[in-house]
Amino acid sequence: MREVTLFWKRSRIKNLDIGELTDLFKQAEFICYVKRIPKDIRIILKVDFCEGKSPDDLVDLHFIELLDIILEPKENSDSYLLLVKLNHSVSNLNARTNGTSSVPGSRLDGEGLTYIIQGSPIKLKLVSTLARLIAQPDRISARSLDFNSTINQSALSTKQLKIAKFAYDRGFFDIPKRTRISDLASEIGLARATISEHLARIESILMDDIFSSFDESYTDPKLVKSLIETISLEVENEDTNLVDNMINVLNDIKKSIKSQISEMKNEEFDQITDDELIQMAVKEHEENISFIDEIVEEKFKTMSN
């Protein structure tokens, strides 16, 4: 089991298809699922609206439908609890995989949007790749989960957590630092070199946990084709809004593929084997672009008949 966290800065969200959220919500927190099948994802949100905004303003959003107001705030410091229905390519794919799900902690706040999903590595790869292709997160991180373990789920060991917390409490990570390694070593009763090695290892683990695994610049063309096929399944009728949304998503993927092809063609390779592999990948990506064009053309024909 793995967990992937995708994060978008609030300024970036404004330029995405969900940009209206920043004008409506000061904060919005995912509480739980109520129903979860493709095209019918119902969740409970804890929401604080921006000044002058209310649940009535949700009617203008194409990707969220307000179903019920579970709880209204009695005081200004209280929040709304809302039952809403989601219809977005990323959340739909998350439901369709039948192996990944969002978890509490997913939220929109003053910093930005944090989207946390758990599941098997392969299916998580599918969802995180779609998010990267159409929305380019500012950060993607991943970690392993062990629900059978009784110890902490941190990337750090219990001993490393204690040392990190000890150093943090004494201001070692402050700018400027409020204590030195020699002072920490003296208080803990370990050699200065030992503490220094522990802290260096802790920083390395945390950096790897934040930036590794699901943040590769290269996207497997076979994975992209699987995404395209899955997204095309989302529109099985002639609903204009659904078709338009699907076409926008596919065009975003197409734009991302073209950008990646351009980067790949500009790379320099020393070995002929590398060059052959990159040419094969470029060809497969170009075939995916043609595949997108075929799907879009077919949907336009269906709507015009």
C-alpha positions as CSV (number, residue, x, y, z in Angstrom):
1,M,0.0,0.0,0.0
2,R,1.3,3.5,-0.9
3,E,0.2,7.0,-0.3
4,V,0.6,9.9,-2.8
5,T,0.3,13.5,-1.9
6,L,-0.2,16.1,-4.7
7,F,0.0,19.8,-3.9
8,W,-0.9,22.9,-5.9
9,K,-0.2,26.4,-4.7
10,R,-3.3,28.6,-4.5
11,S,-1.9,30.9,-7.2
12,R,-1.6,27.9,-9.6
13,I,-5.1,26.7,-8.8
14,K,-6.6,29.9,-10.2
15,N,-5.3,29.0,-13.7
16,L,-6.8,25.4,-13.6
17,D,-10.3,24.3,-14.4
18,I,-11.1,24.3,-10.7
19,G,-9.9,27.8,-10.3
20,E,-13.3,29.1,-9.1
21,L,-12.7,27.2,-5.8
22,T,-10.2,29.9,-4.7
23,D,-12.9,32.6,-5.0
24,L,-15.5,30.6,-3.1
25,F,-13.6,28.8,-0.3
26,K,-11.2,30.1,2.3
27,Q,-10.9,26.5,3.4
28,A,-12.5,23.2,2.3
29,E,-11.6,19.9,3.9
30,F,-12.5,16.4,2.7
31,I,-14.2,14.4,5.5
32,C,-15.4,11.2,4.0
33,Y,-17.1,9.4,1.1
34,V,-20.8,8.8,1.1
35,K,-21.0,7.1,-2.3
36,R,-18.2,6.3,-4.7
37,I,-18.7,5.0,-8.2
38,P,-17.5,6.5,-11.5
39,K,-19.7,9.5,-12.4
40,D,-21.4,9.5,-8.9
41,I,-18.9,10.4,-6.3
42,R,-20.5,11.9,-3.2
43,I,-18.5,13.3,-0.3
44,I,-18.9,15.4,2.8
45,L,-16.9,18.6,2.9
46,K,-16.2,20.9,5.9
47,V,-16.2,24.4,4.3
48,D,-15.4,28.0,5.2
49,F,-16.7,30.4,2.5
50,C,-15.0,33.6,1.4
51,E,-16.7,36.8,2.5
52,G,-19.9,37.4,0.6
53,K,-20.0,33.7,-0.7
54,S,-22.4,31.0,0.3
55,P,-23.6,27.5,-0.7
56,D,-25.8,29.2,-3.4
57,D,-22.7,30.1,-5.3
58,L,-21.8,26.4,-5.9
59,V,-24.5,26.3,-8.6
60,D,-22.0,27.9,-11.0
61,L,-19.4,25.1,-10.7
62,H,-19.5,22.4,-13.4
63,F,-17.5,19.9,-11.3
64,I,-19.3,20.2,-7.9
65,E,-23.0,19.8,-7.3
66,L,-24.5,20.7,-3.9
67,L,-26.8,17.9,-2.7
68,D,-27.5,18.9,0.9
69,I,-26.4,21.3,3.6
70,I,-25.8,18.9,6.5
71,L,-24.9,21.6,9.1
72,E,-25.0,25.4,8.9
73,P,-22.7,27.5,11.1
74,K,-24.2,29.1,14.2
75,E,-21.3,31.4,14.8
76,N,-18.8,33.1,12.5
77,S,-16.1,30.7,13.6
78,D,-18.1,27.6,12.7
79,S,-18.0,25.8,9.3
80,Y,-20.5,24.4,6.9
81,L,-20.8,20.6,6.5
82,L,-21.9,20.0,2.9
83,L,-22.9,16.9,0.9
84,V,-21.7,17.4,-2.6
85,K,-21.3,15.4,-5.8
86,L,-18.0,15.5,-7.7
87,N,-17.5,15.3,-11.4
88,H,-13.9,15.8,-12.4
89,S,-11.5,13.7,-14.5
90,V,-9.1,13.1,-11.6
91,S,-11.7,12.2,-9.0
92,N,-13.6,10.1,-11.6
93,L,-10.4,8.2,-12.5
94,N,-9.6,7.7,-8.8
95,A,-13.0,6.1,-8.4
96,R,-12.8,4.0,-11.6
97,T,-9.5,2.4,-10.7
98,N,-11.3,0.6,-7.9
99,G,-8.1,0.5,-6.0
100,T,-7.3,4.1,-4.9
101,S,-9.2,6.5,-2.7
102,S,-8.8,10.0,-1.2
103,V,-8.2,10.2,2.5
104,P,-8.9,12.8,5.3
105,G,-6.2,15.4,5.1
106,S,-7.1,16.3,1.5
107,R,-7.9,20.0,1.7
108,L,-7.9,23.5,0.2
109,D,-6.4,26.1,2.6
110,G,-4.5,29.4,2.5
111,E,-1.4,27.7,1.1
112,G,-3.1,25.7,-1.7
113,L,-4.7,22.4,-2.5
114,T,-3.5,19.1,-1.0
115,Y,-4.9,15.9,-2.5
116,I,-4.0,12.7,-0.7
117,I,-4.7,9.3,-2.2
118,Q,-3.9,5.8,-1.1
119,G,-3.8,2.5,-3.0
120,S,-1.6,0.1,-4.9
121,P,1.5,1.5,-6.6
122,I,0.3,0.8,-10.1
123,K,-3.1,2.3,-9.8
124,L,-1.7,5.3,-7.9
125,K,0.7,5.8,-10.7
126,L,-2.3,6.1,-13.1
127,V,-4.1,8.8,-11.1
128,S,-0.9,10.8,-10.3
129,T,0.1,10.7,-13.9
130,L,-3.2,12.1,-15.0
131,A,-3.0,14.9,-12.4
132,R,0.5,15.8,-13.6
133,L,-0.5,15.8,-17.3
134,I,-3.5,18.0,-17.0
135,A,-2.7,20.1,-13.9
136,Q,1.1,20.0,-13.2
137,P,1.2,19.9,-9.4
138,D,3.8,22.0,-7.6
139,R,4.8,19.0,-5.6
140,I,4.2,15.2,-5.7
141,S,5.5,13.0,-2.9
142,A,4.9,9.3,-2.0
143,R,5.5,7.0,0.9
144,S,4.8,3.3,1.8
145,L,2.1,2.4,4.3
146,D,2.0,-0.6,6.6
147,F,-1.4,-0.9,8.3
148,N,-0.3,-4.1,10.0
149,S,2.4,-2.3,11.9
150,T,1.9,-0.9,15.4
151,I,4.7,1.7,15.1
152,N,4.5,5.1,13.5
153,Q,3.9,5.5,9.8
154,S,6.6,8.2,9.4
155,A,9.5,7.7,7.0
156,L,11.7,8.1,10.1
157,S,12.3,5.4,12.7
158,T,11.2,6.0,16.2
159,K,14.8,6.9,17.3
160,Q,15.1,9.3,14.4
161,L,11.8,10.9,15.2
162,K,12.9,11.5,18.8
163,I,16.2,13.0,17.7
164,A,14.5,15.2,15.1
165,K,11.9,16.4,17.7
166,F,14.6,17.1,20.2
167,A,16.6,19.2,17.7
168,Y,13.5,21.0,16.6
169,D,12.3,21.9,20.1
170,R,15.7,23.4,20.8
171,G,15.7,25.5,17.6
172,F,18.3,23.6,15.6
173,F,16.1,24.0,12.4
174,D,15.3,27.7,13.0
175,I,16.8,30.4,10.9
176,P,19.2,31.5,12.4
177,K,19.8,28.3,14.5
178,R,19.2,28.7,18.2
179,T,21.5,25.9,19.1
180,R,24.6,24.0,17.8
181,I,25.2,20.3,17.2
182,S,27.7,20.3,20.0
183,D,25.1,21.6,22.4
184,L,22.6,18.9,21.3
185,A,25.3,16.2,21.6
186,S,26.1,17.4,25.2
187,E,22.4,17.3,26.2
188,I,21.7,13.9,24.7
189,G,25.0,12.4,25.8
190,L,26.2,11.3,22.4
191,A,29.2,12.2,20.4
192,R,29.0,15.3,18.2
193,A,29.8,13.2,15.1
194,T,27.0,10.8,15.9
195,I,24.4,13.5,16.3
196,S,25.7,15.2,13.1
197,E,25.4,11.9,11.2
198,H,21.9,11.3,12.5
199,L,20.6,14.7,11.5
200,A,22.2,14.4,8.0
201,R,20.5,11.1,7.6
202,I,17.1,12.5,8.8
203,E,17.3,15.4,6.3
204,S,18.1,13.0,3.5
205,I,15.2,10.7,4.3
206,L,12.7,13.6,4.6
207,M,13.9,15.1,1.3
208,D,13.6,11.7,-0.4
209,D,10.1,11.2,1.1
210,I,8.9,14.6,-0.2
211,F,10.4,14.6,-3.7
212,S,10.9,11.1,-4.8
213,S,9.0,8.3,-6.5
214,F,6.0,9.8,-8.3
215,D,7.6,13.1,-9.5
216,E,9.5,11.8,-12.6
217,S,9.7,14.1,-15.6
218,Y,9.3,11.1,-18.0
219,T,5.8,9.7,-18.7
220,D,5.5,6.2,-20.1
221,P,3.5,6.5,-23.4
222,K,1.8,3.1,-22.7
223,L,0.5,4.6,-19.4
224,V,-0.7,7.7,-21.2
225,K,-2.7,5.5,-23.7
226,S,-4.3,3.7,-20.8
227,L,-5.3,7.1,-19.4
228,I,-6.8,8.2,-22.7
229,E,-8.9,5.0,-23.0
230,T,-10.1,5.4,-19.4
231,I,-11.1,9.0,-19.8
232,S,-13.0,8.3,-23.1
233,L,-15.2,5.8,-21.1
234,E,-16.4,8.7,-19.0
235,V,-18.6,10.0,-21.8
236,E,-21.1,7.4,-22.9
237,N,-23.9,9.7,-23.9
238,E,-24.3,13.0,-25.7
239,D,-24.3,15.3,-22.6
240,T,-22.7,18.4,-24.0
241,N,-21.1,19.4,-20.7
242,L,-19.5,16.0,-20.2
243,V,-18.2,15.9,-23.8
244,D,-16.7,19.4,-23.5
245,N,-15.1,18.5,-20.2
246,M,-13.6,15.3,-21.7
247,I,-12.3,17.2,-24.8
248,N,-10.7,19.8,-22.6
249,V,-8.9,17.1,-20.5
250,L,-7.7,15.3,-23.6
251,N,-6.4,18.5,-25.1
252,D,-4.5,19.2,-21.9
253,I,-3.0,15.8,-22.1
254,K,-2.2,16.4,-25.8
255,K,-0.4,19.7,-25.0
256,S,1.6,18.0,-22.2
257,I,2.6,15.1,-24.6
258,K,3.8,17.6,-27.2
259,S,5.9,19.4,-24.6
260,Q,7.4,16.2,-23.6
261,I,8.2,15.1,-27.2
262,S,9.9,18.5,-27.7
263,E,12.1,17.9,-24.6
264,M,12.9,14.4,-25.7
265,K,14.0,15.4,-29.2
266,N,16.3,18.1,-27.8
267,E,18.1,15.6,-25.5
268,E,21.6,14.5,-26.5
269,F,22.5,10.8,-26.2
270,D,25.9,9.2,-26.4
271,Q,24.8,5.6,-27.1
272,I,22.9,4.4,-30.1
273,T,20.8,2.2,-27.8
274,D,19.6,5.3,-25.9
275,D,18.7,7.1,-29.2
276,E,16.7,4.1,-30.4
277,L,14.7,4.0,-27.2
278,I,14.0,7.7,-27.2
279,Q,12.8,7.5,-30.9
280,M,10.5,4.6,-30.0
281,A,9.0,6.6,-27.1
282,V,8.5,9.7,-29.3
283,K,6.7,7.5,-31.9
284,E,4.4,6.1,-29.2
285,H,3.7,9.5,-27.8
286,E,2.9,10.8,-31.4
287,E,0.5,7.8,-31.8
288,N,-1.2,8.9,-28.5
289,I,-1.7,12.3,-30.0
290,S,-3.4,10.8,-33.1
291,F,-5.5,8.6,-30.7
292,I,-6.7,11.7,-28.9
293,D,-7.6,13.4,-32.2
294,E,-9.6,10.3,-33.3
295,I,-11.6,10.3,-30.1
296,V,-12.3,14.0,-30.2
297,E,-13.4,13.8,-33.9
298,E,-15.7,10.8,-33.1
299,K,-17.3,12.7,-30.2
300,F,-17.9,15.7,-32.4
301,K,-19.5,13.5,-35.1
302,T,-21.8,11.8,-32.5
303,M,-23.0,15.2,-31.2
304,S,-23.6,16.6,-34.7
305,N,-25.8,13.6,-35.8
